[in-house]
């Protein structure tokens, strides 16, 4: 049970870190990507706003998924190393 708990802690932590980083980075990238080249809007601004909001949500979902995946890998490695150390150093016998 501790193995699963440790892995899930890493998955949740990775997902939270992924969505946090995406939330910080994605709006700046999308603002740069949607800035008009010559200072004049050459597009339908309402549609561009809808598309940008949709792209932000998609980026956050992808960041969450990537973070959760990396957290899963890190949690599995961490828990496996911890389990191996526990097997190598058995507890002292009870008196």
Biopython code that builds the backbone (N, CA, C, O; Angstrom):
import numpy as np
from Bio.PDB.StructureBuilder import StructureBuilder

atoms = [
    (1, "UNK", "N", (0.813, -1.187, 0.000)),
    (1, "UNK", "CA", (0.000, 0.000, 0.000)),
    (1, "UNK", "C", (0.865, 1.263, 0.000)),
    (1, "UNK", "O", (0.523, 2.257, -0.640)),
    (2, "UNK", "N", (1.984, 1.214, 0.722)),
    (2, "UNK", "CA", (2.874, 2.375, 0.735)),
    (2, "UNK", "C", (3.464, 2.632, -0.632)),
    (2, "UNK", "O", (3.706, 3.782, -0.998)),
    (3, "UNK", "N", (3.701, 1.557, -1.404)),
    (3, "UNK", "CA", (4.242, 1.685, -2.753)),
    (3, "UNK", "C", (3.276, 2.481, -3.626)),
    (3, "UNK", "O", (3.682, 3.415, -4.317)),
    (4, "UNK", "N", (2.010, 2.110, -3.591)),
    (4, "UNK", "CA", (0.993, 2.780, -4.404)),
    (4, "UNK", "C", (0.821, 4.220, -3.939)),
    (4, "UNK", "O", (0.691, 5.122, -4.767)),
    (5, "UNK", "N", (0.817, 4.446, -2.649)),
    (5, "UNK", "CA", (0.666, 5.799, -2.120)),
    (5, "UNK", "C", (1.824, 6.697, -2.558)),
    (5, "UNK", "O", (1.609, 7.847, -2.942)),
    (6, "UNK", "N", (3.042, 6.176, -2.502)),
    (6, "UNK", "CA", (4.200, 6.965, -2.924)),
    (6, "UNK", "C", (4.120, 7.295, -4.407)),
    (6, "UNK", "O", (4.391, 8.428, -4.806)),
    (7, "UNK", "N", (3.751, 6.318, -5.225)),
    (7, "UNK", "CA", (3.649, 6.553, -6.669)),
    (7, "UNK", "C", (2.554, 7.577, -6.963)),
    (7, "UNK", "O", (2.761, 8.486, -7.766)),
    (8, "UNK", "N", (1.402, 7.441, -6.327)),
    (8, "UNK", "CA", (0.312, 8.385, -6.567)),
    (8, "UNK", "C", (0.661, 9.792, -6.099)),
    (8, "UNK", "O", (0.238, 10.770, -6.716)),
    (9, "UNK", "N", (1.424, 9.907, -5.023)),
    (9, "UNK", "CA", (1.879, 11.232, -4.588)),
    (9, "UNK", "C", (2.735, 11.887, -5.656)),
    (9, "UNK", "O", (2.595, 13.082, -5.918)),
    (10, "UNK", "N", (3.616, 11.123, -6.271)),
    (10, "UNK", "CA", (4.445, 11.672, -7.338)),
    (10, "UNK", "C", (3.604, 12.024, -8.567)),
    (10, "UNK", "O", (3.863, 13.038, -9.216)),
    (11, "UNK", "N", (2.606, 11.209, -8.894)),
    (11, "UNK", "CA", (1.748, 11.486, -10.044)),
    (11, "UNK", "C", (0.980, 12.785, -9.828)),
    (11, "UNK", "O", (0.927, 13.630, -10.722)),
    (12, "UNK", "N", (0.394, 12.948, -8.664)),
    (12, "UNK", "CA", (-0.368, 14.168, -8.375)),
    (12, "UNK", "C", (0.560, 15.378, -8.331)),
    (12, "UNK", "O", (0.222, 16.439, -8.857)),
    (13, "UNK", "N", (1.714, 15.225, -7.713)),
    (13, "UNK", "CA", (2.683, 16.327, -7.683)),
    (13, "UNK", "C", (3.151, 16.711, -9.072)),
    (13, "UNK", "O", (3.261, 17.896, -9.388)),
    (14, "UNK", "N", (3.425, 15.724, -9.900)),
    (14, "UNK", "CA", (3.844, 16.009, -11.271)),
    (14, "UNK", "C", (2.743, 16.679, -12.072)),
    (14, "UNK", "O", (3.015, 17.593, -12.851)),
    (15, "UNK", "N", (1.506, 16.241, -11.894)),
    (15, "UNK", "CA", (0.387, 16.860, -12.598)),
    (15, "UNK", "C", (0.219, 18.318, -12.171)),
    (15, "UNK", "O", (0.008, 19.193, -13.011)),
    (16, "UNK", "N", (0.311, 18.575, -10.883)),
    (16, "UNK", "CA", (0.192, 19.954, -10.400)),
    (16, "UNK", "C", (1.330, 20.829, -10.893)),
    (16, "UNK", "O", (1.112, 21.978, -11.276)),
    (17, "UNK", "N", (2.538, 20.294, -10.886)),
    (17, "UNK", "CA", (3.677, 21.054, -11.395)),
    (17, "UNK", "C", (3.528, 21.319, -12.895)),
    (17, "UNK", "O", (3.839, 22.411, -13.368)),
    (18, "UNK", "N", (3.053, 20.323, -13.637)),
    (18, "UNK", "CA", (2.850, 20.494, -15.076)),
    (18, "UNK", "C", (1.821, 21.567, -15.396)),
    (18, "UNK", "O", (2.049, 22.395, -16.278)),
    (19, "UNK", "N", (0.693, 21.565, -14.696)),
    (19, "UNK", "CA", (-0.332, 22.573, -14.966)),
    (19, "UNK", "C", (0.136, 23.950, -14.500)),
    (19, "UNK", "O", (-0.208, 24.953, -15.126)),
    (20, "UNK", "N", (0.900, 24.021, -13.432)),
    (20, "UNK", "CA", (1.416, 25.305, -12.960)),
    (20, "UNK", "C", (2.378, 25.910, -13.982)),
    (20, "UNK", "O", (2.259, 27.085, -14.329)),
    (21, "UNK", "N", (3.330, 25.108, -14.462)),
    (21, "UNK", "CA", (4.282, 25.616, -15.449)),
    (21, "UNK", "C", (3.591, 26.005, -16.746)),
    (21, "UNK", "O", (3.940, 27.017, -17.355)),
    (22, "UNK", "N", (2.620, 25.216, -17.173)),
    (22, "UNK", "CA", (1.887, 25.539, -18.391)),
    (22, "UNK", "C", (1.100, 26.826, -18.219)),
    (22, "UNK", "O", (1.050, 27.645, -19.137)),
    (23, "UNK", "N", (0.493, 27.016, -17.074)),
    (23, "UNK", "CA", (-0.279, 28.228, -16.823)),
    (23, "UNK", "C", (0.622, 29.456, -16.827)),
    (23, "UNK", "O", (0.189, 30.536, -17.230)),
    (24, "UNK", "N", (1.862, 29.309, -16.388)),
    (24, "UNK", "CA", (2.783, 30.442, -16.376)),
    (24, "UNK", "C", (3.362, 30.738, -17.757)),
    (24, "UNK", "O", (3.569, 31.903, -18.099)),
    (25, "UNK", "N", (3.626, 29.708, -18.553)),
    (25, "UNK", "CA", (4.329, 29.883, -19.828)),
    (25, "UNK", "C", (3.377, 30.079, -21.005)),
    (25, "UNK", "O", (3.631, 30.929, -21.859)),
    (26, "UNK", "N", (2.297, 29.320, -21.068)),
    (26, "UNK", "CA", (1.423, 29.311, -22.246)),
    (26, "UNK", "C", (0.829, 30.681, -22.596)),
    (26, "UNK", "O", (0.824, 31.024, -23.778)),
    (27, "UNK", "N", (0.333, 31.482, -21.655)),
    (27, "UNK", "CA", (-0.236, 32.776, -22.063)),
    (27, "UNK", "C", (0.778, 33.688, -22.752)),
    (27, "UNK", "O", (0.423, 34.397, -23.694)),
    (28, "UNK", "N", (2.015, 33.683, -22.307)),
    (28, "UNK", "CA", (3.032, 34.521, -22.945)),
    (28, "UNK", "C", (3.308, 34.058, -24.372)),
    (28, "UNK", "O", (3.443, 34.871, -25.287)),
    (29, "UNK", "N", (3.388, 32.756, -24.545)),
    (29, "UNK", "CA", (3.644, 32.213, -25.877)),
    (29, "UNK", "C", (2.466, 32.507, -26.800)),
    (29, "UNK", "O", (2.658, 32.880, -27.957)),
    (30, "UNK", "N", (1.257, 32.341, -26.293)),
    (30, "UNK", "CA", (0.079, 32.586, -27.121)),
    (30, "UNK", "C", (-0.099, 34.071, -27.431)),
    (30, "UNK", "O", (-0.554, 34.418, -28.521)),
    (31, "UNK", "N", (0.248, 34.941, -26.506)),
    (31, "UNK", "CA", (0.194, 36.378, -26.772)),
    (31, "UNK", "C", (1.166, 36.734, -27.887)),
    (31, "UNK", "O", (0.814, 37.473, -28.806)),
    (32, "UNK", "N", (2.364, 36.223, -27.814)),
    (32, "UNK", "CA", (3.355, 36.473, -28.856)),
    (32, "UNK", "C", (2.875, 35.926, -30.197)),
    (32, "UNK", "O", (3.039, 36.571, -31.233)),
    (33, "UNK", "N", (2.284, 34.736, -30.173)),
    (33, "UNK", "CA", (1.840, 34.090, -31.396)),
    (33, "UNK", "C", (0.660, 34.819, -32.036)),
    (33, "UNK", "O", (0.509, 34.773, -33.257)),
    (34, "UNK", "N", (-0.177, 35.486, -31.251)),
    (34, "UNK", "CA", (-1.361, 36.164, -31.772)),
    (34, "UNK", "C", (-1.184, 37.671, -31.931)),
    (34, "UNK", "O", (-2.159, 38.366, -32.216)),
    (35, "UNK", "N", (0.018, 38.196, -31.757)),
    (35, "UNK", "CA", (0.260, 39.624, -31.919)),
    (35, "UNK", "C", (0.348, 39.941, -33.412)),
    (35, "UNK", "O", (1.073, 39.269, -34.146)),
    (36, "UNK", "N", (-0.388, 40.966, -33.869)),
    (36, "UNK", "CA", (-0.326, 41.315, -35.287)),
    (36, "UNK", "C", (1.070, 41.797, -35.671)),
    (36, "UNK", "O", (1.764, 42.419, -34.868)),
    (37, "UNK", "N", (1.466, 41.508, -36.889)),
    (37, "UNK", "CA", (2.819, 41.818, -37.347)),
    (37, "UNK", "C", (3.037, 43.319, -37.515)),
    (37, "UNK", "O", (4.083, 43.829, -37.115)),
    (38, "UNK", "N", (2.094, 44.026, -38.086)),
    (38, "UNK", "CA", (2.276, 45.448, -38.375)),
    (38, "UNK", "C", (1.449, 46.358, -37.472)),
    (38, "UNK", "O", (1.260, 47.534, -37.783)),
    (39, "UNK", "N", (0.961, 45.826, -36.368)),
    (39, "UNK", "CA", (0.213, 46.653, -35.436)),
    (39, "UNK", "C", (-1.260, 46.775, -35.756)),
    (39, "UNK", "O", (-1.999, 47.400, -34.996)),
    (40, "UNK", "N", (-1.711, 46.197, -36.861)),
    (40, "UNK", "CA", (-3.119, 46.249, -37.235)),
    (40, "UNK", "C", (-3.697, 44.846, -37.156)),
    (40, "UNK", "O", (-3.054, 43.877, -37.560)),
    (41, "UNK", "N", (-4.901, 44.742, -36.640)),
    (41, "UNK", "CA", (-5.561, 43.450, -36.555)),
    (41, "UNK", "C", (-6.037, 43.045, -37.946)),
    (41, "UNK", "O", (-6.808, 43.762, -38.584)),
    (42, "UNK", "N", (-5.580, 41.916, -38.394)),
    (42, "UNK", "CA", (-5.963, 41.407, -39.706)),
    (42, "UNK", "C", (-6.855, 40.176, -39.576)),
    (42, "UNK", "O", (-6.970, 39.380, -40.508)),
    (43, "UNK", "N", (-7.476, 40.028, -38.424)),
    (43, "UNK", "CA", (-8.273, 38.835, -38.191)),
    (43, "UNK", "C", (-9.546, 39.205, -37.438)),
    (43, "UNK", "O", (-9.731, 40.355, -37.040)),
    (44, "UNK", "N", (-10.403, 38.238, -37.253)),
    (44, "UNK", "CA", (-11.605, 38.388, -36.442)),
    (44, "UNK", "C", (-11.182, 38.201, -34.980)),
    (44, "UNK", "O", (-10.896, 37.083, -34.553)),
    (45, "UNK", "N", (-11.143, 39.286, -34.225)),
    (45, "UNK", "CA", (-10.594, 39.246, -32.860)),
    (45, "UNK", "C", (-11.399, 38.349, -31.925)),
    (45, "UNK", "O", (-10.817, 37.703, -31.053)),
    (46, "UNK", "N", (-12.726, 38.292, -32.084)),
    (46, "UNK", "CA", (-13.541, 37.439, -31.217)),
    (46, "UNK", "C", (-13.196, 35.972, -31.444)),
    (46, "UNK", "O", (-13.050, 35.213, -30.486)),
    (47, "UNK", "N", (-13.066, 35.571, -32.698)),
    (47, "UNK", "CA", (-12.710, 34.180, -33.008)),
    (47, "UNK", "C", (-11.297, 33.859, -32.521)),
    (47, "UNK", "O", (-11.050, 32.768, -32.008)),
    (48, "UNK", "N", (-10.382, 34.793, -32.677)),
    (48, "UNK", "CA", (-9.013, 34.589, -32.209)),
    (48, "UNK", "C", (-8.985, 34.418, -30.698)),
    (48, "UNK", "O", (-8.221, 33.599, -30.186)),
    (49, "UNK", "N", (-9.800, 35.171, -29.980)),
    (49, "UNK", "CA", (-9.877, 35.047, -28.529)),
    (49, "UNK", "C", (-10.406, 33.677, -28.131)),
    (49, "UNK", "O", (-9.872, 33.048, -27.216)),
    (50, "UNK", "N", (-11.460, 33.203, -28.816)),
    (50, "UNK", "CA", (-11.996, 31.869, -28.527)),
    (50, "UNK", "C", (-10.949, 30.790, -28.789)),
    (50, "UNK", "O", (-10.777, 29.870, -27.989)),
    (51, "UNK", "N", (-10.259, 30.913, -29.909)),
    (51, "UNK", "CA", (-9.226, 29.922, -30.238)),
    (51, "UNK", "C", (-8.083, 29.948, -29.233)),
    (51, "UNK", "O", (-7.555, 28.900, -28.859)),
    (52, "UNK", "N", (-7.702, 31.142, -28.799)),
    (52, "UNK", "CA", (-6.619, 31.267, -27.833)),
    (52, "UNK", "C", (-7.004, 30.653, -26.492)),
    (52, "UNK", "O", (-6.193, 29.970, -25.866)),
    (53, "UNK", "N", (-8.227, 30.890, -26.051)),
    (53, "UNK", "CA", (-8.687, 30.297, -24.792)),
    (53, "UNK", "C", (-8.724, 28.777, -24.900)),
    (53, "UNK", "O", (-8.344, 28.075, -23.963)),
    (54, "UNK", "N", (-9.179, 28.271, -26.037)),
    (54, "UNK", "CA", (-9.206, 26.822, -26.239)),
    (54, "UNK", "C", (-7.791, 26.248, -26.253)),
    (54, "UNK", "O", (-7.550, 25.174, -25.702)),
    (55, "UNK", "N", (-6.863, 26.953, -26.877)),
    (55, "UNK", "CA", (-5.473, 26.489, -26.911)),
    (55, "UNK", "C", (-4.857, 26.493, -25.523)),
    (55, "UNK", "O", (-4.064, 25.610, -25.199)),
    (56, "UNK", "N", (-5.214, 27.488, -24.685)),
    (56, "UNK", "CA", (-4.698, 27.540, -23.322)),
    (56, "UNK", "C", (-5.187, 26.345, -22.517)),
    (56, "UNK", "O", (-4.409, 25.713, -21.802)),
    (57, "UNK", "N", (-6.480, 26.032, -22.632)),
    (57, "UNK", "CA", (-7.014, 24.883, -21.910)),
    (57, "UNK", "C", (-6.352, 23.594, -22.397)),
    (57, "UNK", "O", (-5.997, 22.737, -21.588)),
    (58, "UNK", "N", (-6.187, 23.452, -23.707)),
    (58, "UNK", "CA", (-5.517, 22.263, -24.244)),
    (58, "UNK", "C", (-4.072, 22.176, -23.767)),
    (58, "UNK", "O", (-3.586, 21.095, -23.436)),
    (59, "UNK", "N", (-3.388, 23.316, -23.733)),
    (59, "UNK", "CA", (-2.004, 23.315, -23.250)),
    (59, "UNK", "C", (-1.948, 22.916, -21.775)),
    (59, "UNK", "O", (-1.039, 22.194, -21.364)),
    (60, "UNK", "N", (-2.904, 23.377, -20.985)),
    (60, "UNK", "CA", (-2.929, 23.007, -19.575)),
    (60, "UNK", "C", (-3.202, 21.514, -19.402)),
    (60, "UNK", "O", (-2.598, 20.865, -18.547)),
    (61, "UNK", "N", (-4.108, 20.971, -20.209)),
    (61, "UNK", "CA", (-4.374, 19.535, -20.136)),
    (61, "UNK", "C", (-3.141, 18.732, -20.532)),
    (61, "UNK", "O", (-2.822, 17.728, -19.895)),
    (62, "UNK", "N", (-2.452, 19.166, -21.572)),
    (62, "UNK", "CA", (-1.232, 18.460, -21.978)),
    (62, "UNK", "C", (-0.152, 18.583, -20.911)),
    (62, "UNK", "O", (0.553, 17.614, -20.627)),
    (63, "UNK", "N", (-0.017, 19.764, -20.320)),
    (63, "UNK", "CA", (0.958, 19.946, -19.248)),
    (63, "UNK", "C", (0.644, 19.076, -18.046)),
    (63, "UNK", "O", (1.546, 18.528, -17.412)),
    (64, "UNK", "N", (-0.629, 18.952, -17.735)),
    (64, "UNK", "CA", (-1.044, 18.087, -16.629)),
    (64, "UNK", "C", (-0.709, 16.637, -16.939)),
    (64, "UNK", "O", (-0.190, 15.920, -16.083)),
    (65, "UNK", "N", (-1.005, 16.204, -18.159)),
    (65, "UNK", "CA", (-0.716, 14.821, -18.563)),
    (65, "UNK", "C", (0.768, 14.514, -18.567)),
    (65, "UNK", "O", (1.195, 13.465, -18.085)),
    (66, "UNK", "N", (1.551, 15.427, -19.110)),
    (66, "UNK", "CA", (3.009, 15.217, -19.136)),
    (66, "UNK", "C", (3.560, 15.205, -17.719)),
    (66, "UNK", "O", (4.386, 14.357, -17.383)),
    (67, "UNK", "N", (3.115, 16.131, -16.892)),
    (67, "UNK", "CA", (3.568, 16.169, -15.499)),
    (67, "UNK", "C", (3.179, 14.913, -14.739)),
    (67, "UNK", "O", (3.966, 14.389, -13.952)),
    (68, "UNK", "N", (1.955, 14.427, -14.976)),
    (68, "UNK", "CA", (1.515, 13.202, -14.309)),
    (68, "UNK", "C", (2.330, 12.007, -14.789)),
    (68, "UNK", "O", (2.687, 11.138, -13.994)),
    (69, "UNK", "N", (2.626, 11.960, -16.085)),
    (69, "UNK", "CA", (3.444, 10.865, -16.617)),
    (69, "UNK", "C", (4.854, 10.870, -16.047)),
    (69, "UNK", "O", (5.378, 9.828, -15.652)),
    (70, "UNK", "N", (5.459, 12.045, -16.006)),
    (70, "UNK", "CA", (6.799, 12.145, -15.425)),
    (70, "UNK", "C", (6.770, 11.839, -13.932)),
    (70, "UNK", "O", (7.691, 11.215, -13.402)),
    (71, "UNK", "N", (5.715, 12.277, -13.258)),
    (71, "UNK", "CA", (5.563, 11.958, -11.834)),
    (71, "UNK", "C", (5.389, 10.472, -11.614)),
    (71, "UNK", "O", (5.900, 9.926, -10.637)),
    (72, "UNK", "N", (4.666, 9.801, -12.519)),
    (72, "UNK", "CA", (4.496, 8.356, -12.422)),
    (72, "UNK", "C", (5.840, 7.647, -12.537)),
    (72, "UNK", "O", (6.147, 6.751, -11.751)),
    (73, "UNK", "N", (6.635, 8.052, -13.518)),
    (73, "UNK", "CA", (7.957, 7.433, -13.695)),
    (73, "UNK", "C", (8.828, 7.694, -12.473)),
    (73, "UNK", "O", (9.459, 6.776, -11.951)),
    (74, "UNK", "N", (8.865, 8.950, -12.013)),
    (74, "UNK", "CA", (9.681, 9.287, -10.845)),
    (74, "UNK", "C", (9.201, 8.541, -9.605)),
    (74, "UNK", "O", (10.016, 8.075, -8.809)),
    (75, "UNK", "N", (7.893, 8.425, -9.436)),
    (75, "UNK", "CA", (7.347, 7.709, -8.279)),
    (75, "UNK", "C", (7.677, 6.235, -8.312)),
    (75, "UNK", "O", (8.009, 5.646, -7.283)),
    (76, "UNK", "N", (7.587, 5.627, -9.499)),
    (76, "UNK", "CA", (7.943, 4.208, -9.616)),
    (76, "UNK", "C", (9.416, 3.972, -9.290)),
    (76, "UNK", "O", (9.760, 3.019, -8.591)),
    (77, "UNK", "N", (10.282, 4.845, -9.802)),
    (77, "UNK", "CA", (11.710, 4.707, -9.520)),
    (77, "UNK", "C", (11.973, 4.912, -8.037)),
    (77, "UNK", "O", (12.689, 4.123, -7.421)),
    (78, "UNK", "N", (11.408, 5.954, -7.461)),
    (78, "UNK", "CA", (11.617, 6.254, -6.047)),
    (78, "UNK", "C", (11.127, 5.109, -5.163)),
    (78, "UNK", "O", (11.825, 4.676, -4.246)),
    (79, "UNK", "N", (9.920, 4.625, -5.450)),
    (79, "UNK", "CA", (9.353, 3.550, -4.629)),
    (79, "UNK", "C", (10.131, 2.248, -4.805)),
    (79, "UNK", "O", (10.292, 1.496, -3.843)),
    (80, "UNK", "N", (10.610, 1.972, -6.005)),
    (80, "UNK", "CA", (11.390, 0.749, -6.237)),
    (80, "UNK", "C", (12.719, 0.800, -5.490)),
    (80, "UNK", "O", (13.145, -0.192, -4.897)),
    (81, "UNK", "N", (13.367, 1.953, -5.522)),
    (81, "UNK", "CA", (14.641, 2.099, -4.798)),
    (81, "UNK", "C", (14.409, 1.960, -3.302)),
    (81, "UNK", "O", (15.194, 1.324, -2.600)),
    (82, "UNK", "N", (13.328, 2.558, -2.820)),
    (82, "UNK", "CA", (13.007, 2.467, -1.392)),
    (82, "UNK", "C", (12.702, 1.027, -0.984)),
    (82, "UNK", "O", (13.116, 0.569, 0.081)),
    (83, "UNK", "N", (11.976, 0.330, -1.839)),
    (83, "UNK", "CA", (11.631, -1.067, -1.552)),
    (83, "UNK", "C", (12.885, -1.940, -1.559)),
    (83, "UNK", "O", (13.018, -2.848, -0.738)),
    (84, "UNK", "N", (13.805, -1.662, -2.488)),
    (84, "UNK", "CA", (15.043, -2.440, -2.565)),
    (84, "UNK", "C", (15.903, -2.214, -1.325)),
    (84, "UNK", "O", (16.478, -3.158, -0.784)),
    (85, "UNK", "N", (15.991, -0.968, -0.876)),
    (85, "UNK", "CA", (16.771, -0.667, 0.335)),
    (85, "UNK", "C", (16.172, -1.363, 1.546)),
    (85, "UNK", "O", (16.903, -1.860, 2.403)),
    (86, "UNK", "N", (14.844, -1.401, 1.622)),
    (86, "UNK", "CA", (14.179, -2.065, 2.752)),
    (86, "UNK", "C", (14.441, -3.565, 2.719)),
    (86, "UNK", "O", (14.577, -4.191, 3.770)),
    (87, "UNK", "N", (14.514, -4.151, 1.523)),
    (87, "UNK", "CA", (14.776, -5.593, 1.409)),
    (87, "UNK", "C", (16.219, -5.915, 1.740)),
    (87, "UNK", "O", (16.507, -6.979, 2.288)),
    (88, "UNK", "N", (17.134, -5.006, 1.413)),
    (88, "UNK", "CA", (18.556, -5.218, 1.713)),
    (88, "UNK", "C", (18.873, -5.068, 3.199)),
    (88, "UNK", "O", (19.821, -5.681, 3.690)),
    (89, "UNK", "N", (18.112, -4.278, 3.906)),
    (89, "UNK", "CA", (18.333, -4.026, 5.322)),
    (89, "UNK", "C", (17.115, -4.499, 6.107)),
    (89, "UNK", "O", (16.272, -3.681, 6.477)),
    (90, "UNK", "N", (17.003, -5.805, 6.371)),
    (90, "UNK", "CA", (15.828, -6.295, 7.104)),
    (90, "UNK", "C", (15.816, -5.738, 8.523)),
    (90, "UNK", "O", (16.860, -5.440, 9.104)),
    (91, "UNK", "N", (14.635, -5.608, 9.052)),
    (91, "UNK", "CA", (14.473, -5.086, 10.414)),
    (91, "UNK", "C", (15.070, -6.060, 11.423)),
    (91, "UNK", "O", (15.122, -7.268, 11.192)),
    (92, "UNK", "N", (15.510, -5.518, 12.521)),
    (92, "UNK", "CA", (16.083, -6.364, 13.583)),
    (92, "UNK", "C", (14.992, -7.286, 14.137)),
    (92, "UNK", "O", (13.844, -6.862, 14.272)),
    (93, "UNK", "N", (15.329, -8.534, 14.460)),
    (93, "UNK", "CA", (14.298, -9.432, 14.976)),
    (93, "UNK", "C", (13.782, -8.962, 16.338)),
    (93, "UNK", "O", (14.507, -8.357, 17.127)),
    (94, "UNK", "N", (12.537, -9.255, 16.575)),
    (94, "UNK", "CA", (11.918, -8.842, 17.826)),
    (94, "UNK", "C", (12.488, -9.648, 18.983)),
    (94, "UNK", "O", (12.788, -10.832, 18.828)),
    (95, "UNK", "N", (12.639, -9.016, 20.139)),
    (95, "UNK", "CA", (13.237, -9.682, 21.301)),
    (95, "UNK", "C", (12.235, -10.468, 22.078)),
    (95, "UNK", "O", (12.582, -11.086, 23.085)),
]
sb = StructureBuilder()
sb.init_structure("model")
sb.init_model(0)
sb.init_chain("A")
sb.init_seg("    ")
for serial, (resi, resn, name, xyz) in enumerate(atoms, 1):
    if name == "N":
        sb.init_residue(resn, " ", resi, " ")
    sb.init_atom(name, np.array(xyz, "f"), 0.0, 1.0, " ", f" {name:<3s}", serial, name[0])
structure = sb.get_structure()
